[in-house]
Amino acid sequence: MGTVRKEIKVKVFRYDPQEDAEARFEEYPVEYYEGMRIWRALDSINEKQRANIAWRLSCREYLCGSCTIMVNGRPALACKTAVEDGQVLEPLPYFPIVKDLVIDRDVAANRLIKLRPWLLREDDISKTEVKLHQSDILMARDMTQCIGCLACIAVCPAIKGAWEQFNGPMYQTLIAKAAFNPLDKANRVADAIRAGAFNCTQCGACRDVCPKKIDIPEKAIGQMKVLFARQQGDGPGKAVVESVKLNYNPFGRIEPKWNWADGLGLPKSGPVLFFAGCLSSYEFGGTLRAGVELLRKVGVEPCYLAQDEPCCGEPLLRLGYENEFVKHALDFLECCKLRGVKEVITPCAECFRAFTINYPKYIKGVQLPVFRHVTQVLSDKKGRLKLKSEKIKGMKVTYHDPCRLGRDCGVYDEPRSLLYDLKGVEFVEMEKTRRDAVCCGAGGGVKLVNSPFAEEMGMTRLEMAKQTGASMLVTACPWCQWNFRDAMAKGGGTMVLKNIVDLVNENL
Amino acid sequence: MLDYEVIEVDVLVVGGGGAASRAAIEADSAGANVCMLVKGLFGHSGCTPIALGGYAAAFGNADPRDNWRVHFEDTCVGGGMLNNQELVEILCKEAPERFKELESYGSIFDRGTNCRYYQRQLGGHSYPRTCTSGDRTGGEMMRGLVNEVYRREIKVLQDCTAIRLLKEDDRVVGCLAYELKRGKFLVFRAKSTILASGGCGQVFKFCFAPYGKVGDANRMALEVGAELVDLEMFQFHPTGYIAPESIAGQSISEGVRGEGGRLYNVLGERFMERYNPKQLELACRDFISRCIYFEVKEGRGTEDGGVFLSVTHVPAEIIEQRLTTMLMRGLNYGVDIRVEPMRVYPSSHYQNGGIRVDTTWKTKVDHLYAAGESAGGVHGGNRLGSNSLPDLLVSGKIAGWNAARAALDSYKPVDMSNFRREIERAFKYVEDIVSTDNGVNPISMRNEIKELMWNNVGIARSKESLTHAINVLEGMKKRPPRVGQRGKSYNVEFLEALDARSMICSAECMARGALMREESRCGHFREDYPVPKHEWTVNIVYSLDEDGELRLRKEPVVQTILDPYGTEMPIFPTHGRIECGE
C-alpha cells in the first residue's frame, strides 16, 4: 500500500450542545500514509479511539458537497484534502452546530428554497423536447457545477455582517444559473440584485476555496451586474458612468485631480508613466508625491498625464458596463501610444488589477504596455533606497493584502520585502493573510454604492488587525485605505493607518 | 422503551435520491401527504447527485433507427436475459417522457448538432442514446428534482435513518426512524411506504457507492416478508482508479470510454481487441471487468495491479467540455488525463438486483413499494451504463402513483393495539444495540465485512471463497456490534451498528446466492463454473422463513418479447486468450 507510514496528530473540535457546557479541542493520533485524506483519518480515529466524532461523509470523491469542514481555518472537503500533522479540524461557521463537525444544513436548504430555484415560466414544457443550441446552455452549465458544499459561504466577508445584505456566493451562483437558463423566464437578475449582488466586493475568496473552481465573482456576480446594466436605464451605476466619461473619475467630482503633482515637474510624455488613479488623486495626494519621490530615488523618471489621465475604467466594470469599459480602456491605450509610454506604474491596487487582468481579457489586438504596481518597482530596486536602521520603539506594524493586488494578481511578496527591510519597525502578520486575506469591504463598487456596508466589513478586518497587537496597519491600496479610514472614524479602532509608500518614504 | 414522536403521513418515502424524489413528486401530484426520509443530506447523498454517465432514452436523436424496442433488447441482452421483461418494457417505453419533465423542474441538458438532446454512445447500447449534462448528468437531474420537491413543499427530513418497518397482517403500516440532529426516535404511521434508498455497494472494500449505502432497504424488506431477487448479481464497474493510493477506488466515468477512451495492458496492447474486437471498450461493464481481471491475474497488469485507460488521443477541448469532472479529479492528484493514461481496476458499483416488485413496483407485501436501485428485476444480471437514471424516474413515478392510490383509495384504518406492539418490537431491535457494549467495534466490523466480501464474493468467486464468507458472516450474525449508550444526538457509533446489521444481511444474501448459482453469467464469475448454463437462466429469489432464516429458491424469468433461452448473448472470456480471433 502506501510508502511513508508514521503517526501524526490532529486536533478535532468537540462539542455536543445537548451535553457540553462549552466546546473543546481534542488531539488524536492517526496512523498516516502518504496522500491520506482527512476523511480516512477521521474514520480511523473513530474506529481506533472510539472517539464517536460526529461528521458527515458521502461520496468520498468531491462530487457531493457533504463533507465540508474548516481545515486550519480554511473551508475544505474532508474527502479531497490531504491530512497533515497538526491540522485543526472545525465545523463551518455561520450555521448552528449540531455536534462536533456537523452543522445544521436545514438552514442552508431553507435559504435555497427562498430563491425559487425551480423553473419559472408560464407554459408547461414538461412534455416538450425544447430545441436549444448547445452554446445557449453553456453559461448555465458553468453555474450548475456548484455542489452546494458551502465553502464559499464560510469565507465570504459580506455574510459576516448579515445574511440580509448579501445572500452569499453559492446562492448567487444558483440564481445565476436560473438567469442564464434559456428556459427560465423570470427576472432572475432582479432577484440577484435584491439579494445583494451589488453588496459583493468580488474579492475572490469564494472562487479561491470553491472545489469546482467556479469563477463566482466574474461569471455569477459580474455577469449579473452586466445583465442588470443592460436592463436598467438608471441604476446606481449610471451616475458613475457619466462621471467617468465626462470628468475622468467615478466620484462625480468636478474639481481637478492633478493638483497633487504641483511643483513636481513631471513631464507629460515618456516611456514610463506614473498612473496616479482617481481615488489617490483626490484623497491621498501626499502618498502620490511620496511615491513619485521614491521612484526618482530608485532611478525612475516617470511622466504623468495630469488633465489627460482618465479613470482606469474598473468602476465601470464593477457596475456591469462592459462596453463602456472597453471604449474607455481603448482611449487610454491610444493616449499611451501617442505619448510613447512603454511601462505604466501605479500605486493603486484596483487600477493595477484592471490593467493586468481586465485589459488583456477585454482588449484584443492592441499592444499593451507593461503594467506594474509601485511596490513591485520599489521592491525590485530597493537596493538604491537608503533605509533607516535604528528600531523605533513600540512601532509594530501589520500588513493587509489588498484583494486586487494579492489574491487576484499574486503580488504578496514585494510589499513584504519592503517591510522586512524596514529595520525601524517590527512586522507581524495577521492570522489570515495572502490568499486567505479578508476583504476590506471596498471592492466591487460597494464603496461607491453602499458605503455604510463597506465600512461594516472594514470593521471586521480592523478587528483582525487589532488582534496582532500592532499599532499600525499598512496597506498598498487607496481603496482599502479609504474604507479603513472611514471605518475607524466610526469607532473601528485606534490604530494608525498608513500606505506602504508613505511608510517607506518616512523611513529613509 | 425509548421516547418517540409519532408522525402521520399518507406516503412515506425512504430515500433521498432520484427515485425517492420522483416518487414523492408523483405521490404529491396524486394528492397524497408525503414525507421523505433522507439518511444524509437531501440533494447531496446517495448516488444520483454524483452519477456521471448519463440518461439512456430512445429519442433517436443521434440515430433515428433507435426506438424503445432496440433499447429493450439491448437491456435484456446486457442483463444476461435475467431481466423481468415486463419491467424492462416499461422502462424503455417511458424513459423519454420522464426525461422531458426534468427541464420543467429547472435542469438543463446538453444539446447536439440538431438542437435536440445530445446523445452519447455507452457500452452495450446499439445506438448512442445517453443524454448528458457534461459528465455530471446525475447532479443536474438531482438539482431539478430537488427544486420540484421544494416547489411542492413536500416535507423532507434530513439526517434521518429508517430502522425498521412496522407491519399489520400482510401490509406495512409504518416505520421506526432515528433523527440524528436531535437524537430523537420517530415513528411514522404511513398508509404506504416506498423504499428507494439504493443498494448495498458499501459491503465491498472498493466501491463507488457512497458511505451509508449499506442495503438498508434489502434488510427492512426481508424483515416484513418481502422478497429480494438477483442479489448475487452485483455489478463491477471496470474503471476505478487503482493508483496512486490516495485516489484508489474512485470512479472513472464510463463517459471516458464513451468519448473514445482505450484500455491497454502493461505490454502496450489494446487488449479489448483480443476479447471483443467489435465493441472494444464499449462492451458491457461486466464483460470488460472480467477482461481486466484476467489481464491482471495473468501477469499483464501494472505493478499496482491494474491496467491503463487512456484518452490522450482525444482532443483536449472534448475532454475539457465533456469530461470536466474527470479532468479535474485527476489534476487534483497530479494526473493530467489529457497527456497521460489512468491506472484502473474494476471496483464494485451497482446492485443489479433488489427487492422483488411487480409492474406497479409493489412488493409482495401490501402498501410496500420499492423503486430505483432498491428495486430488482429491471436490470437482470447486469445493468447497462446510463440505464439507472431512467430507472429512477420511471420506477419512482409508478411507485409514487400507486403508493398514493393505495393510501387514498379506501384505506383500512390501522389497528392501534397491533401498532403499539409493532413499535415495541421495533424498539427491541434498537435496545439490542444500545443496552450493552459487547466490545464489538462497529467500524472495525464494517471494514472486516468489506475486506471479506471483496476478497471472497467479488469479481472472482469459488465454492471455497463463498463458503468461507458465509461462515464468517454467520459468526458476525451471532455477535453483531452492541455499542451501549454513547450520547444522544448524531450518535455515529449507533449508526455504524445499524449499518453493520444491514451489511451483514445483504452480504449473506449475496454470498449464498453466489454459492447457489453454479455458473458464470454477467458480473457473477465462478472460477469453478466458468461458463453460463442454460438451466441457470432463472432468477434466485430470497426470503426469510418463519424462523427468520434466509431461504433461496429459483423462479423462471418473466418474459414478454424475447425468449430468454433462445436469445444470443455475448460469450464471456473464461481466461485471457493469448491467440487472436475466436
HADDOCK unambig.tbl for C-alpha pairs under 7 A between the chains (distance, minus, plus):
assign (segid A and resid 1 and name CA) (segid B and resid 245 and name CA) 6.77 0.50 0.50
assign (segid A and resid 2 and name CA) (segid B and resid 245 and name CA) 6.38 0.50 0.50
assign (segid A and resid 35 and name CA) (segid B and resid 246 and name CA) 4.97 0.50 0.50
assign (segid A and resid 36 and name CA) (segid B and resid 246 and name CA) 5.65 0.50 0.50
assign (segid A and resid 37 and name CA) (segid B and resid 246 and name CA) 6.96 0.50 0.50
assign (segid A and resid 47 and name CA) (segid B and resid 443 and name CA) 5.40 0.50 0.50
assign (segid A and resid 47 and name CA) (segid B and resid 444 and name CA) 6.30 0.50 0.50
assign (segid A and resid 52 and name CA) (segid B and resid 492 and name CA) 5.83 0.50 0.50
assign (segid A and resid 52 and name CA) (segid B and resid 493 and name CA) 6.11 0.50 0.50
assign (segid A and resid 54 and name CA) (segid B and resid 490 and name CA) 6.13 0.50 0.50
assign (segid A and resid 54 and name CA) (segid B and resid 491 and name CA) 6.95 0.50 0.50
assign (segid A and resid 54 and name CA) (segid B and resid 492 and name CA) 5.95 0.50 0.50
assign (segid A and resid 57 and name CA) (segid B and resid 211 and name CA) 6.41 0.50 0.50
assign (segid A and resid 58 and name CA) (segid B and resid 45 and name CA) 5.94 0.50 0.50
assign (segid A and resid 58 and name CA) (segid B and resid 210 and name CA) 4.93 0.50 0.50
assign (segid A and resid 58 and name CA) (segid B and resid 211 and name CA) 4.80 0.50 0.50
assign (segid A and resid 59 and name CA) (segid B and resid 210 and name CA) 4.35 0.50 0.50
assign (segid A and resid 59 and name CA) (segid B and resid 211 and name CA) 6.42 0.50 0.50
assign (segid A and resid 60 and name CA) (segid B and resid 210 and name CA) 6.89 0.50 0.50
assign (segid A and resid 61 and name CA) (segid B and resid 250 and name CA) 6.40 0.50 0.50
assign (segid A and resid 63 and name CA) (segid B and resid 50 and name CA) 5.68 0.50 0.50
assign (segid A and resid 64 and name CA) (segid B and resid 44 and name CA) 4.95 0.50 0.50
assign (segid A and resid 64 and name CA) (segid B and resid 45 and name CA) 6.83 0.50 0.50
assign (segid A and resid 64 and name CA) (segid B and resid 49 and name CA) 6.51 0.50 0.50
assign (segid A and resid 64 and name CA) (segid B and resid 50 and name CA) 6.18 0.50 0.50
assign (segid A and resid 65 and name CA) (segid B and resid 44 and name CA) 6.43 0.50 0.50
assign (segid A and resid 66 and name CA) (segid B and resid 44 and name CA) 6.23 0.50 0.50
assign (segid A and resid 98 and name CA) (segid B and resid 181 and name CA) 6.18 0.50 0.50
assign (segid A and resid 99 and name CA) (segid B and resid 490 and name CA) 6.76 0.50 0.50
assign (segid A and resid 113 and name CA) (segid B and resid 150 and name CA) 6.38 0.50 0.50
assign (segid A and resid 117 and name CA) (segid B and resid 147 and name CA) 5.89 0.50 0.50
assign (segid A and resid 118 and name CA) (segid B and resid 105 and name CA) 5.47 0.50 0.50
assign (segid A and resid 118 and name CA) (segid B and resid 106 and name CA) 5.02 0.50 0.50
assign (segid A and resid 118 and name CA) (segid B and resid 147 and name CA) 4.80 0.50 0.50
assign (segid A and resid 118 and name CA) (segid B and resid 148 and name CA) 6.22 0.50 0.50
assign (segid A and resid 118 and name CA) (segid B and resid 151 and name CA) 6.72 0.50 0.50
assign (segid A and resid 119 and name CA) (segid B and resid 104 and name CA) 6.02 0.50 0.50
assign (segid A and resid 119 and name CA) (segid B and resid 105 and name CA) 5.34 0.50 0.50
assign (segid A and resid 119 and name CA) (segid B and resid 106 and name CA) 4.37 0.50 0.50
assign (segid A and resid 125 and name CA) (segid B and resid 104 and name CA) 5.63 0.50 0.50
assign (segid A and resid 126 and name CA) (segid B and resid 100 and name CA) 5.59 0.50 0.50
assign (segid A and resid 126 and name CA) (segid B and resid 101 and name CA) 4.16 0.50 0.50
assign (segid A and resid 126 and name CA) (segid B and resid 103 and name CA) 6.98 0.50 0.50
assign (segid A and resid 126 and name CA) (segid B and resid 104 and name CA) 5.06 0.50 0.50
assign (segid A and resid 127 and name CA) (segid B and resid 97 and name CA) 6.76 0.50 0.50
assign (segid A and resid 127 and name CA) (segid B and resid 100 and name CA) 5.77 0.50 0.50
assign (segid A and resid 127 and name CA) (segid B and resid 101 and name CA) 6.33 0.50 0.50
assign (segid A and resid 128 and name CA) (segid B and resid 100 and name CA) 6.12 0.50 0.50
assign (segid A and resid 129 and name CA) (segid B and resid 100 and name CA) 5.99 0.50 0.50
assign (segid A and resid 131 and name CA) (segid B and resid 115 and name CA) 5.09 0.50 0.50
assign (segid A and resid 131 and name CA) (segid B and resid 116 and name CA) 5.36 0.50 0.50
assign (segid A and resid 132 and name CA) (segid B and resid 111 and name CA) 6.61 0.50 0.50
assign (segid A and resid 132 and name CA) (segid B and resid 115 and name CA) 4.99 0.50 0.50
assign (segid A and resid 132 and name CA) (segid B and resid 116 and name CA) 6.77 0.50 0.50
assign (segid A and resid 133 and name CA) (segid B and resid 111 and name CA) 6.26 0.50 0.50
assign (segid A and resid 133 and name CA) (segid B and resid 115 and name CA) 5.10 0.50 0.50
assign (segid A and resid 134 and name CA) (segid B and resid 110 and name CA) 6.15 0.50 0.50
assign (segid A and resid 134 and name CA) (segid B and resid 111 and name CA) 4.95 0.50 0.50
assign (segid A and resid 134 and name CA) (segid B and resid 112 and name CA) 6.71 0.50 0.50
